[in-house]
Amino acid sequence: METKIKIVVDAMGGDYAPEVPVQGAVEALQENTNISIVLVGRTDAIKEQLAKYTYDKERIEIVHAEEVIGFDEPPVMAVRKKKDSSIVVGMKLVKKGEADAFVSAGSTGAILVGGQMIVGRIKGIERAPLAPLIPTAKGPALLIDCGANVDARQMGSIYMKHVVGVDNPKVAIVNIGAEEEKGNQLVKETYPLLKECKDINFTGSIEARDIPKGDADVIVCEAFVGNVILKLYEGLAGTLLSKVKQGLMSTLRSKIGALLIKPALKKTMKEFNTDDHGGAPLLGLRGLVVKTHGSSNAKDVKMGILQCVQFTEEQINEKIKENLAVKQED
């Protein structure tokens, strides 16, 4: 059967490149027979990793890119100067229509800049927001950078409905209180705009402490606040899990108890894990770009690739364009 979806994977992106991106790509091929993959990066390094696996060689292509954009490089300068980097070369394949999506665990800044400058925005989108999923007590919620561009709230709702499967997702804006008059200037300007939107289920403000409870499906905030929420989530989750393990292993009695609760604990942890949903898409672009964690393992990369399949099959970009009543630039 002819493959329908071609996905570019940045083989040089992330803390464990090229081992992890290549392994994740091979595992994705094995799980879904309707995709092909383009590995972008240093050819010799990619071939060395591929030699470890058995895979359908007709479904993996290597495109050489000599340069790598580091995490500590200024994003705009790096994208402009490193034309032969894996991020730039990979995104150009999407821009030219030679691939459907680009997945990378590389520099977040470079991916954001490259997405805007190379792949390009859908007409009418002021700034394409990065939209990671975070776990809550009621399932995953989308954390989306809105800034002054309220179109983000529509894109977030579309994504949650068609990819995550949440009907009529609740949209809330991060604030320091429930009252409409509270918040900084940006929140005060954005709140009434969201309130006037008839095509979303806007429920008002949400305080940070209520986010983990699952009181909203789409959580709107500006980039700095969103990054703080995301990093606090990650750090607190790791710390709590470590302390729970310490407590369970502290005495003979607690070790026996740990054996008894292990099945229920594993089930609970799985429900509170968003890894199965893949990475964070950059919404509002003319092609799909997905950012996975810099410390991604092979499963994270694999799920990021498979996420692109669902995004493409559900025609998320087309739905965004329809809902915003705009057309893609020529």
Phi, psi and chi 1 to 4 in degrees:
 res  aa     phi    psi   chi1   chi2   chi3   chi4
   1 MET       -  135.7 -178.1  177.3   64.3      -
   2 GLU   -68.7  131.5 -176.8 -178.1   -5.8      -
   3 THR   -71.8  140.2   53.6      -      -      -
   4 LYS  -103.8  -26.0  -63.3  180.0 -179.3  178.7
   5 ILE  -120.3  121.6  -60.3  172.5      -      -
   6 LYS  -109.7  125.5 -179.6  177.6  -77.0 -170.3
   7 ILE  -121.5  128.8  -60.2  163.4      -      -
   8 VAL   -89.7  131.1 -179.8      -      -      -
   9 VAL  -117.9  127.4  176.5      -      -      -
  10 ASP   -74.4  100.1  176.0    8.1      -      -
  11 ALA   -72.5  -14.3      -      -      -      -
  12 MET  -105.4    3.8  -48.8  -48.6  -65.5      -
  13 GLY   -93.1  137.2      -      -      -      -
  14 GLY   108.1  168.4      -      -      -      -
  15 ASP   -67.2  -26.8  -63.4  -21.4      -      -
  16 TYR  -119.1   32.3  -51.0  110.8      -      -
  17 ALA   -80.8  149.5      -      -      -      -
  18 PRO   -90.5    0.6   33.7  -35.6      -      -
  19 GLU   -56.5  -54.5  -65.3   90.5  -18.5      -
  20 VAL   -68.7  -47.9  162.0      -      -      -
  21 PRO   -58.6  -38.7  -24.6   35.1      -      -
  22 VAL   -68.2  -44.3  171.4      -      -      -
  23 GLN   -61.6  -44.1 -178.4 -176.1  -11.7      -
  24 GLY   -61.4  -38.2      -      -      -      -
  25 ALA   -65.3  -44.5      -      -      -      -
  26 VAL   -63.3  -42.7  171.6      -      -      -
  27 GLU   -64.5  -36.1  -68.9  179.6    0.6      -
  28 ALA   -66.0  -40.4      -      -      -      -
  29 LEU   -60.7  -40.4  -79.0 -177.6      -      -
  30 GLN   -68.9  -28.3  -66.5  168.4  -17.6      -
  31 GLU   -87.6  -30.0 -172.5  159.1  -34.4      -
  32 ASN  -129.7  116.2 -169.9  -49.1      -      -
  33 THR   -83.0   -2.1   59.1      -      -      -
  34 ASN  -105.3   23.7 -160.0   34.2      -      -
  35 ILE  -129.0  156.5   61.8  174.0      -      -
  36 SER  -128.7  156.8   63.6      -      -      -
  37 ILE  -129.3  139.7  -72.0  177.1      -      -
  38 VAL  -111.2  116.8  179.8      -      -      -
  39 LEU   -93.1  121.3  -69.4  168.1      -      -
  40 VAL  -108.5  129.1  179.7      -      -      -
  41 GLY   157.1 -158.7      -      -      -      -
  42 ARG   -75.1  117.2  -66.9  168.0 -178.8  160.9
  43 THR   -55.6  -47.1  -58.8      -      -      -
  44 ASP   -61.5  -42.1  -70.1  -15.9      -      -
  45 ALA   -66.3  -38.7      -      -      -      -
  46 ILE   -67.7  -45.3  -65.8  172.2      -      -
  47 LYS   -62.3  -36.6  -74.6 -176.5  174.9  179.5
  48 GLU   -61.3  -39.8 -178.2 -179.1  -11.1      -
  49 GLN   -74.3  -41.2  -64.7  -56.8  -43.9      -
  50 LEU   -62.2  -28.2  -76.4  174.4      -      -
  51 ALA   -62.2  -16.6      -      -      -      -
  52 LYS   -78.5  -14.3  -59.2  176.3 -178.0  178.2
  53 TYR  -122.8  158.9  -52.3  102.4      -      -
  54 THR  -103.5  125.4  -59.7      -      -      -
  55 TYR  -155.6  168.1   59.8   93.7      -      -
  56 ASP   -78.3  103.4 -176.3   -8.7      -      -
  57 LYS   -64.9  -20.4  -68.2  178.7  172.4   56.8
  58 GLU   -74.7  -13.7  -67.6 -175.6   -2.2      -
  59 ARG  -106.0    3.4  -65.6  168.2   58.8 -151.6
  60 ILE  -124.8  129.7  -78.2 -167.5      -      -
  61 GLU  -122.2  145.4  175.4 -173.0   -8.7      -
  62 ILE  -111.6  129.2  -61.0  174.0      -      -
  63 VAL  -117.1  121.5  172.0      -      -      -
  64 HIS   -73.3  136.7 -176.2   72.9      -      -
  65 ALA  -143.4  118.0      -      -      -      -
  66 GLU   -78.6  -33.5 -175.4   61.0   32.1      -
  67 GLU   -94.0  157.3  -63.0  175.5  -59.6      -
  68 VAL  -131.6  132.7  177.2      -      -      -
  69 ILE   -89.0  120.6  -65.3  177.5      -      -
  70 GLY   -79.6  162.4      -      -      -      -
  71 PHE   -67.3  -24.5  -71.4   99.6      -      -
  72 ASP   -96.7    4.8   57.5  -15.5      -      -
  73 GLU   -86.8  143.7  -65.1 -174.9   63.2      -
  74 PRO   -59.8  120.3  -22.2   33.1      -      -
  75 PRO   -56.9  -48.7  -25.2   34.9      -      -
  76 VAL   -63.4  -46.9  175.6      -      -      -
  77 MET   -63.9  -41.6 -174.0  180.0  -60.3      -
  78 ALA   -63.9  -44.1      -      -      -      -
  79 VAL   -65.0  -37.8  168.9      -      -      -
  80 ARG   -73.5  -37.1  -74.5  178.0  174.7  167.7
  81 LYS   -90.2  -35.9  -71.3 -168.9  172.4 -176.9
  82 LYS   -93.0   72.9  -70.1 -169.4  170.2 -178.7
  83 LYS   -67.4  -23.6  -57.1  -66.2 -173.9 -176.1
  84 ASP  -102.8   27.1 -164.6   31.9      -      -
  85 SER   -84.8  157.0   65.2      -      -      -
  86 SER   -61.8  -34.1   53.6      -      -      -
  87 ILE   -68.8  -48.0  -72.0  176.8      -      -
  88 VAL   -66.7  -47.6  172.5      -      -      -
  89 VAL   -61.5  -43.0  172.2      -      -      -
  90 GLY   -64.1  -43.9      -      -      -      -
  91 MET   -67.5  -31.7  -73.6 -168.4  177.1      -
  92 LYS   -65.8  -30.7  -77.8 -176.4  176.9  177.9
  93 LEU   -64.2  -39.0  -67.6  173.8      -      -
  94 VAL   -69.7  -43.3  176.0      -      -      -
  95 LYS   -58.2  -41.9  178.2 -175.5  179.4  179.8
  96 LYS   -78.8   -1.3  -68.3 -174.4  -71.7 -172.7
  97 GLY    79.1   14.3      -      -      -      -
  98 GLU   -87.0   -5.5  -64.2  176.8   14.3      -
  99 ALA  -151.8  158.6      -      -      -      -
 100 ASP   -91.2  -24.9  -61.3  -68.3      -      -
 101 ALA  -158.0  161.8      -      -      -      -
 102 PHE  -131.2  129.6  174.0   78.3      -      -
 103 VAL  -122.3  131.9  177.3      -      -      -
 104 SER  -149.5  144.4  176.4      -      -      -
 105 ALA  -104.2   15.8      -      -      -      -
 106 GLY   -79.0 -161.0      -      -      -      -
 107 SER   -56.0  120.6  162.8      -      -      -
 108 THR   -60.3  -44.4  -59.4      -      -      -
 109 GLY   -60.7  -44.8      -      -      -      -
 110 ALA   -65.4  -35.7      -      -      -      -
 111 ILE   -69.2  -41.0  -69.1  167.0      -      -
 112 LEU   -63.2  -46.9  -72.6  168.7      -      -
 113 VAL   -66.0  -45.9  170.6      -      -      -
 114 GLY   -62.3  -39.4      -      -      -      -
 115 GLY   -59.9  -43.7      -      -      -      -
 116 GLN   -71.2  -45.4  -48.3  -90.2    2.9      -
 117 MET   -82.3  -36.3  -68.5  173.1   55.1      -
 118 ILE   -98.0  -59.6  -60.6  170.3      -      -
 119 VAL   -67.8  -41.2  178.7      -      -      -
 120 GLY    89.4  153.1      -      -      -      -
 121 ARG   -90.6  151.9  -60.1 -178.0  -58.9  -86.5
 122 ILE   -63.8  140.1  -67.1  171.9      -      -
 123 LYS   -56.2  130.3 -174.1  177.7  179.6 -179.2
 124 GLY   100.4  -13.5      -      -      -      -
 125 ILE   -91.7  118.9  -62.3  -63.1      -      -
 126 GLU   -72.6  -41.6 -177.4  179.6  -31.5      -
 127 ARG  -153.9  127.9 -179.1  164.2   48.2   86.9
 128 ALA   -79.1  120.5      -      -      -      -
 129 PRO   -88.5  145.8   31.6  -33.0      -      -
 130 LEU   -81.0  134.2 -162.1   64.3      -      -
 131 ALA  -130.0   83.6      -      -      -      -
 132 PRO   -78.9  151.5   29.9  -34.9      -      -
 133 LEU   -91.9  138.4  -71.8  168.3      -      -
 134 ILE  -123.1  148.8   57.6  174.4      -      -
 135 PRO   -77.5  144.9   27.7  -32.8      -      -
 136 THR  -138.6  172.4   77.6      -      -      -
 137 ALA   -64.2  -20.1      -      -      -      -
 138 LYS  -110.2   11.9  -62.1  177.1 -177.1  176.9
 139 GLY   116.5  178.3      -      -      -      -
 140 PRO   -67.4  145.7   24.3  -33.2      -      -
 141 ALA  -123.7  152.0      -      -      -      -
 142 LEU   -97.2  123.2 -164.8   72.1      -      -
 143 LEU   -98.9  112.9 -174.2   65.2      -      -
 144 ILE  -126.7  132.0 -169.2  163.5      -      -
 145 ASP   -76.9  116.5  166.6   25.7      -      -
 146 CYS   -98.8  -43.7  178.8      -      -      -
 147 GLY    57.7 -139.9      -      -      -      -
 148 ALA   -89.9   -0.2      -      -      -      -
 149 ASN   -95.5   96.8  178.0   16.5      -      -
 150 VAL   -74.7  -10.2 -170.4      -      -      -
 151 ASP   -59.2  -20.7  -71.6  -25.1      -      -
 152 ALA   -60.7  -31.5      -      -      -      -
 153 ARG   -66.7  -34.8   91.1  -75.1 -168.8 -154.8
 154 GLN   -69.0  -44.1  -75.1 -177.2  -38.6      -
 155 MET   -62.2  -40.2  -65.0 -169.9  -74.0      -
 156 GLY   -63.5  -42.3      -      -      -      -
 157 SER   -65.0  -41.9  -67.5      -      -      -
 158 ILE   -62.1  -44.6  -69.2  166.3      -      -
 159 TYR   -63.1  -46.7 -173.0   83.8      -      -
 160 MET   -64.5  -36.1  -73.3  -60.2  -69.7      -
 161 LYS   -72.5  -47.4  179.7  177.3 -179.8  179.7
 162 HIS   -93.0  -21.4  -64.8  -75.4      -      -
 163 VAL  -104.1  -45.6  175.0      -      -      -
 164 VAL   -87.9  -25.3 -176.8      -      -      -
 165 GLY    89.8   28.2      -      -      -      -
 166 VAL   -98.9  113.8  178.6      -      -      -
 167 ASP   -75.1  137.4  -72.0  -33.3      -      -
 168 ASN    47.8   57.4 -162.4   27.1      -      -
 169 PRO   -59.0  139.3   19.0  -30.1      -      -
 170 LYS   -79.5  128.6  -66.3  179.9  -70.6 -175.6
 171 VAL  -109.8  130.2  179.6      -      -      -
 172 ALA  -137.8  153.0      -      -      -      -
 173 ILE  -105.7  136.1 -171.9  168.7      -      -
 174 VAL   -69.0  130.2  176.6      -      -      -
 175 ASN  -148.3  172.7 -153.9  -17.9      -      -
 176 ILE   -93.1    4.2   57.1  171.9      -      -
 177 GLY  -171.2  168.6      -      -      -      -
 178 ALA   -80.3  -20.0      -      -      -      -
 179 GLU   -70.1  140.6  -62.4   83.7   -0.9      -
 180 GLU   -63.1  -31.3 -175.5  173.1  -14.8      -
 181 GLU   -80.2   -6.2   63.4  -86.5    9.7      -
 182 LYS   -83.5  167.0  -75.3 -166.9  172.9 -179.0
 183 GLY   109.7  169.5      -      -      -      -
 184 ASN   -78.5 -177.7   59.7   20.5      -      -
 185 GLN   -61.4  -41.0 -169.6   60.2   35.1      -
 186 LEU   -63.9  -42.5 -179.3   59.1      -      -
 187 VAL   -64.7  -41.4  171.3      -      -      -
 188 LYS   -65.3  -32.2  -70.7  178.4  179.4  178.4
 189 GLU   -77.2  -34.6  -69.4  174.4    1.0      -
 190 THR   -81.6  -35.7  -53.9      -      -      -
 191 TYR   -52.2  -53.9 -168.6  107.3      -      -
 192 PRO   -63.7  -30.0   18.4  -29.7      -      -
 193 LEU   -66.6  -41.9  -62.9  175.3      -      -
 194 LEU   -66.8  -38.8  -69.7  168.2      -      -
 195 LYS   -63.0  -32.6 -169.6  175.9 -179.8 -179.1
 196 GLU   -80.8  -13.5  -68.7  170.1    7.7      -
 197 CYS   -72.8  117.0  -68.0      -      -      -
 198 LYS   -85.7  -13.1  -56.3  -58.1  180.0 -175.9
 199 ASP   -96.3    8.4   53.7  -11.4      -      -
 200 ILE  -131.5  160.8   63.6  167.4      -      -
 201 ASN   -96.9   75.6 -179.3   17.0      -      -
 202 PHE   -79.6  125.7 -178.9   58.4      -      -
 203 THR  -109.9    4.2   58.3      -      -      -
 204 GLY   102.0 -150.6      -      -      -      -
 205 SER   -83.4  154.4  -64.6      -      -      -
 206 ILE  -134.3  131.5 -174.1  169.6      -      -
 207 GLU   -84.6  154.2  -66.3 -173.5   72.0      -
 208 ALA   -55.9  -37.2      -      -      -      -
 209 ARG   -67.1  -20.0   64.8 -173.4  175.3 -166.7
 210 ASP   -93.1   -9.0  -65.3  -39.2      -      -
 211 ILE   -61.6  -48.1  -67.3  174.2      -      -
 212 PRO   -64.4  -20.0  -22.1   34.3      -      -
 213 LYS   -73.5  -17.3  -61.0  176.5 -174.4  176.4
 214 GLY    85.8   29.9      -      -      -      -
 215 ASP   -74.1  -10.7  -71.7   -6.2      -      -
 216 ALA  -144.0  150.0      -      -      -      -
 217 ASP   -96.1  -31.3  -57.3  -57.1      -      -
 218 VAL  -123.0  117.4  178.4      -      -      -
 219 ILE  -108.6  112.7  -59.2  160.2      -      -
 220 VAL   -96.2  131.2  177.7      -      -      -
 221 CYS  -161.2  169.7   58.1      -      -      -
 222 GLU   -85.0  165.3   56.9   96.4    5.2      -
 223 ALA   -56.7  -43.9      -      -      -      -
 224 PHE   -63.5  -47.0 -179.3   82.9      -      -
 225 VAL   -62.4  -43.1  172.9      -      -      -
 226 GLY   -61.9  -40.5      -      -      -      -
 227 ASN   -66.1  -39.0 -166.9  -93.5      -      -
 228 VAL   -63.7  -45.1  169.9      -      -      -
 229 ILE   -59.6  -47.1  -68.3  171.3      -      -
 230 LEU   -62.3  -46.9 -171.3   61.7      -      -
 231 LYS   -68.5  -36.7  -64.0  -63.0  171.9   59.9
 232 LEU   -64.8  -42.2  178.8   60.0      -      -
 233 TYR   -53.5  -52.8 -116.9   92.3      -      -
 234 GLU   -62.2  -46.1  -66.9  170.7   -7.3      -
 235 GLY   -67.2  -42.9      -      -      -      -
 236 LEU   -67.0  -40.4 -177.2   59.5      -      -
 237 ALA   -61.4  -45.3      -      -      -      -
 238 GLY   -64.5  -40.9      -      -      -      -
 239 THR   -66.5  -45.2  -58.8      -      -      -
 240 LEU   -63.1  -42.5  -74.5  175.9      -      -
 241 LEU   -63.0  -40.8 -173.3   58.2      -      -
 242 SER   -63.5  -42.9  175.4      -      -      -
 243 LYS   -68.0  -37.0  -63.2  -59.6  -71.7 -176.0
 244 VAL   -62.9  -44.2  168.1      -      -      -
 245 LYS   -62.4  -41.9  -73.8 -179.6  178.0  178.1
 246 GLN   -60.3  -45.3  -75.8 -178.9   25.6      -
 247 GLY   -63.5  -40.6      -      -      -      -
 248 LEU   -69.2  -25.5  -69.4  174.4      -      -
 249 MET   -99.9    8.2  -65.0  -65.9  106.0      -
 250 SER   -78.0  -31.3   59.9      -      -      -
 251 THR  -137.9  166.3   65.7      -      -      -
 252 LEU   -62.0  -41.7  177.6   60.5      -      -
 253 ARG   -62.3  -44.0  177.4 -180.0  -67.5 -178.2
 254 SER   -67.7  -31.7   65.6      -      -      -
 255 LYS   -66.5  -39.7  -71.7  178.1 -178.3  178.6
 256 ILE   -64.5  -42.3  -65.3  171.3      -      -
 257 GLY   -62.4  -37.3      -      -      -      -
 258 ALA   -61.5  -39.9      -      -      -      -
 259 LEU   -62.7  -36.9  -71.2  173.3      -      -
 260 LEU   -71.9  -36.8  -65.1  174.5      -      -
 261 ILE   -93.9   -4.5   68.1  168.9      -      -
 262 LYS   -54.3  -47.2 -175.0  176.9  179.2 -179.5
 263 PRO   -60.7  -44.7  -23.5   34.5      -      -
 264 ALA   -67.4  -36.5      -      -      -      -
 265 LEU   -67.4  -42.0 -174.2   59.4      -      -
 266 LYS   -62.2  -40.8  -74.7 -177.1   68.9  175.0
 267 LYS   -63.9  -43.0 -178.5  176.3 -177.0  -66.8
 268 THR   -65.2  -43.8  -59.9      -      -      -
 269 MET   -63.8  -37.0  -66.9  -56.7  -64.6      -
 270 LYS   -65.2  -39.9 -176.4  173.0  177.6   59.8
 271 GLU   -66.2  -26.5  -69.4  174.1   -8.1      -
 272 PHE   -99.4   23.3 -145.7   67.8      -      -
 273 ASN  -118.7  127.4 -175.8    4.0      -      -
 274 THR  -100.8    5.8   59.7      -      -      -
 275 ASP   -58.0  -33.0  -71.8  -13.0      -      -
 276 ASP   -67.3  -12.3  -71.6  -14.1      -      -
 277 HIS   -90.6   -4.8  -67.4  -78.9      -      -
 278 GLY    91.8 -150.9      -      -      -      -
 279 GLY   -96.2 -160.3      -      -      -      -
 280 ALA  -102.9  115.5      -      -      -      -
 281 PRO   -74.5  150.8   29.1  -34.3      -      -
 282 LEU   -96.1  100.3 -164.3   52.6      -      -
 283 LEU   -80.0  145.5  -61.8  179.2      -      -
 284 GLY    94.2    8.1      -      -      -      -
 285 LEU   -91.0  165.9  -65.1 -179.1      -      -
 286 ARG   -80.0   -5.7  -64.3  165.3   68.0  172.9
 287 GLY  -145.9  167.2      -      -      -      -
 288 LEU   -88.9  129.3  175.1   57.8      -      -
 289 VAL  -126.8  128.2  172.0      -      -      -
 290 VAL  -123.4  129.5  170.8      -      -      -
 291 LYS  -105.6  122.4  169.9   70.6  173.0   73.1
 292 THR  -102.7  165.7   61.4      -      -      -
 293 HIS   -57.6  147.2  -72.3  -68.8      -      -
 294 GLY   -60.8  -29.9      -      -      -      -
 295 SER   -96.7   22.4   58.6      -      -      -
 296 SER   -56.0  144.2  -70.2      -      -      -
 297 ASN   -97.1 -177.8   56.4   32.6      -      -
 298 ALA   -62.0  -36.8      -      -      -      -
 299 LYS   -64.7  -40.4 -178.8 -176.1  176.9 -177.5
 300 ASP   -59.8  -44.2  -63.7  -29.9      -      -
 301 VAL   -65.2  -45.1  174.8      -      -      -
 302 LYS   -57.2  -46.7  178.5 -171.2   75.6  171.0
 303 MET   -67.4  -33.1  -64.0  -49.1  -60.9      -
 304 GLY   -63.1  -39.1      -      -      -      -
 305 ILE   -67.1  -46.6  -66.7  168.6      -      -
 306 LEU   -66.4  -29.7  -62.3  178.9      -      -
 307 GLN   -60.7  -37.6  173.6 -172.5   15.9      -
 308 CYS   -62.4  -33.3  -64.5      -      -      -
 309 VAL   -63.7  -48.2  176.0      -      -      -
 310 GLN   -64.9  -42.7 -173.3  177.5    7.0      -
 311 PHE   -57.3  -44.2 -167.3  104.7      -      -
 312 THR   -70.4  -45.5  -56.7      -      -      -
 313 GLU   -64.8  -33.2  -70.0  178.0  -18.6      -
 314 GLU   -82.6   -4.4  -69.3  -71.9  -15.0      -
 315 GLN    53.0   51.7  -62.1 -177.1  -48.1      -
 316 ILE   -61.3  -43.3  -60.5  -58.8      -      -
 317 ASN   -61.3  -40.7  -85.3   -6.8      -      -
 318 GLU   -64.0  -39.4  -73.5   71.7   16.2      -
 319 LYS   -67.3  -37.5  -71.5 -178.8  170.7   69.0
 320 ILE   -62.7  -45.1  -71.7  172.8      -      -
 321 LYS   -62.6  -41.4  -77.9 -177.5  -91.8 -173.4
 322 GLU   -63.4  -44.2  -70.3  171.0    6.1      -
 323 ASN   -71.0  -28.3  -83.0  -95.8      -      -
 324 LEU   -89.7   -4.7  -64.1  177.3      -      -
 325 ALA    56.5   43.6      -      -      -      -
 326 VAL  -129.0  165.4  -63.0      -      -      -
 327 LYS  -115.8  150.3  -63.7 -179.6  179.6  179.4
 328 GLN   -65.3  141.0 -169.6  173.5    8.5      -
 329 GLU   -60.6  146.1  -67.7  179.2   -9.1      -
 330 ASP   -69.8      -  -64.7  -30.9      -      -
